[in-house]
Amino acid sequence: MRVERGARLARVLLALGLATFTALAVTWARDRAHAWQTPHWPPNGAVPLRGEPALALAGARRAITAVAVNPACAHCLEIMQALADSAALRITDRALVALIVDTPLRPSRLELAPVRAPAVVWDSAGVWRHRWGRRRYGEVFRFDAHGLPDDSPRVSNPIEEVSKP
C-alpha cells in the first residue's frame, strides 16, 4: 500500500512538473512571437523628474544613453553609478539618463536619491515593459540625436566598459 501511495505521489508530481514546464514554454513562445515596439526616445508617457527636461526628454539634439533603473535594484544602481563616473561617456558627449521603470507611483526624492544621473525620467505609462517588451533591469539603451536606436558597436556590460583604463 505504501508503494502505491509513493507511486501515485510520484505520478502527481511528474504531472505537475510537466504542466508547469508546458505553461512556461507556452508563455515564453507567446512573448517571443509578440510584435514589440522598437525602443525610441523619449518613451510615450515619460515624465522628467530631475535634470533639465529638454535634455531628459528631447535629448537636446544629443545622443542619449539611457539605463532602465528600478530604484530598489542594487544592480541597476551599480550600473548607473559606473556610467555616471565614466570618462568615456563624457568624451563622447552622450547625455546620460536614468529611465525609472516598474514603479506605478511617482518616485519620491528619497527613492531617487541613490540614482546617479544628470537626468532622471519616470516611465509612468510602463512603456519599457508593456510596449518595448523589456524585462532586464540595468539594460542600457543608446539613442541617436533623433531618438532612434543607435546601433553603433558597444560593450554589452557597461561595468566592464567603464572599468577599462
C-alpha positions as CSV (number, residue, x, y, z in Angstrom):
1,M,0.0,0.0,0.0
2,R,2.9,2.4,0.8
3,V,4.4,1.6,-2.6
4,E,1.1,2.5,-4.3
5,R,1.0,5.9,-2.4
6,G,4.6,6.6,-3.3
7,A,4.0,5.8,-7.0
8,R,0.8,7.8,-7.0
9,L,2.6,10.8,-5.5
10,A,5.4,10.4,-8.0
11,R,2.9,10.5,-10.9
12,V,1.2,13.6,-9.5
13,L,4.5,15.4,-9.0
14,L,5.6,14.4,-12.5
15,A,2.3,15.7,-14.0
16,L,2.6,19.0,-12.0
17,G,6.2,19.4,-13.3
18,L,5.2,18.7,-16.9
19,A,2.2,21.1,-16.6
20,T,4.5,23.8,-15.2
21,F,7.1,23.3,-17.9
22,T,4.4,23.4,-20.6
23,A,2.9,26.6,-19.2
24,L,6.3,28.3,-19.1
25,A,7.1,27.1,-22.6
26,V,3.8,28.5,-24.0
27,T,4.3,31.8,-22.1
28,W,7.8,32.1,-23.5
29,A,6.7,31.3,-27.0
30,R,3.9,33.9,-26.9
31,D,6.3,36.5,-25.6
32,R,8.8,35.8,-28.3
33,A,6.1,35.9,-31.0
34,H,4.7,39.2,-29.8
35,A,5.5,42.2,-32.1
36,W,7.1,44.6,-29.6
37,Q,7.7,48.3,-30.4
38,T,11.2,49.3,-31.3
39,P,12.5,51.5,-28.4
40,H,12.7,55.2,-29.1
41,W,13.5,58.3,-27.1
42,P,11.6,59.7,-25.3
43,P,9.1,56.9,-24.4
44,N,5.5,57.8,-24.5
45,G,4.3,59.0,-21.1
46,A,7.8,59.9,-19.9
47,V,7.9,62.3,-17.0
48,P,11.1,64.3,-16.2
49,L,11.9,64.0,-12.5
50,R,15.3,65.5,-12.3
51,G,17.7,67.4,-14.5
52,E,17.0,69.6,-17.4
53,P,13.6,68.5,-19.0
54,A,14.8,69.3,-22.6
55,L,17.9,67.1,-22.0
56,A,15.9,64.3,-20.4
57,L,13.1,64.2,-23.0
58,A,14.3,65.6,-26.3
59,G,18.0,64.8,-25.8
60,A,18.7,68.4,-26.7
61,R,19.7,67.0,-30.1
62,R,22.4,64.9,-28.4
63,A,22.8,61.2,-28.4
64,I,21.4,59.6,-25.3
65,T,22.5,56.7,-23.2
66,A,19.5,55.6,-21.1
67,V,19.6,53.0,-18.4
68,A,16.5,51.1,-17.2
69,V,16.6,51.6,-13.4
70,N,14.3,50.4,-10.6
71,P,15.3,52.4,-7.5
72,A,15.1,49.2,-5.4
73,C,17.6,47.3,-7.6
74,A,21.2,47.4,-6.3
75,H,22.4,46.1,-9.7
76,C,20.7,48.9,-11.6
77,L,22.2,51.5,-9.2
78,E,25.7,49.9,-9.7
79,I,25.4,50.2,-13.5
80,M,24.1,53.8,-13.2
81,Q,27.0,54.7,-10.9
82,A,29.6,53.2,-13.2
83,L,28.2,55.0,-16.2
84,A,27.9,58.3,-14.3
85,D,31.6,58.0,-13.4
86,S,32.6,57.0,-16.9
87,A,35.1,59.3,-18.6
88,A,34.3,57.5,-21.9
89,L,30.8,58.7,-21.7
90,R,31.8,62.3,-21.1
91,I,34.3,62.2,-24.0
92,T,31.6,61.1,-26.5
93,D,29.3,63.9,-25.3
94,R,26.4,61.4,-24.8
95,A,23.6,62.5,-22.4
96,L,23.1,60.0,-19.6
97,V,19.5,59.5,-18.5
98,A,18.1,57.1,-15.9
99,L,14.7,55.7,-17.0
100,I,12.8,54.8,-13.9
101,V,10.8,51.6,-14.6
102,D,8.3,49.3,-12.9
103,T,7.2,52.0,-10.4
104,P,3.5,52.5,-10.6
105,L,3.6,55.6,-8.4
106,R,5.8,58.7,-9.0
107,P,9.0,58.0,-7.1
108,S,9.8,60.4,-4.2
109,R,13.0,62.4,-4.0
110,L,14.2,60.0,-1.2
111,E,13.7,57.0,-3.5
112,L,15.6,58.8,-6.3
113,A,18.5,59.9,-4.1
114,P,20.8,56.9,-4.9
115,V,20.2,57.3,-8.7
116,R,23.3,59.0,-10.0
117,A,22.4,60.5,-13.4
118,P,22.3,64.1,-14.7
119,A,18.7,63.5,-15.8
120,V,16.0,61.1,-14.5
121,V,12.9,60.3,-16.3
122,W,10.0,58.2,-15.0
123,D,8.3,55.7,-17.3
124,S,4.8,56.5,-16.0
125,A,3.0,54.6,-18.7
126,G,5.0,51.3,-18.4
127,V,6.3,51.6,-22.0
128,W,9.6,49.9,-21.2
129,R,7.9,46.6,-20.1
130,H,4.5,46.6,-21.9
131,R,5.3,48.1,-25.3
132,W,9.0,47.6,-25.7
133,G,8.8,44.1,-24.1
134,R,11.8,44.7,-21.9
135,R,12.4,43.0,-18.5
136,R,16.1,43.3,-17.6
137,Y,16.8,46.0,-15.0
138,G,20.1,47.8,-15.7
139,E,19.6,47.4,-19.5
140,V,21.5,50.1,-21.4
141,F,19.8,51.8,-24.4
142,R,21.6,54.0,-26.8
143,F,19.7,56.5,-28.9
144,D,20.9,58.9,-31.6
145,A,20.2,62.7,-31.6
146,H,16.8,61.9,-33.3
147,G,15.7,59.5,-30.6
148,L,16.2,56.4,-32.7
149,P,18.1,53.3,-31.6
150,D,21.9,53.9,-32.0
151,D,23.3,50.6,-33.4
152,S,26.9,51.7,-33.1
153,P,29.2,49.0,-31.5
154,R,29.3,48.8,-27.8
155,V,30.3,46.6,-25.0
156,S,27.3,44.7,-23.6
157,N,28.4,45.0,-20.0
158,P,28.6,48.7,-19.0
159,I,30.6,47.9,-15.9
160,E,33.3,46.2,-18.0
161,E,33.1,49.1,-20.5
162,V,33.7,51.8,-17.9
163,S,36.3,49.9,-15.8
164,K,38.7,49.6,-18.6
165,P,41.7,52.0,-18.4
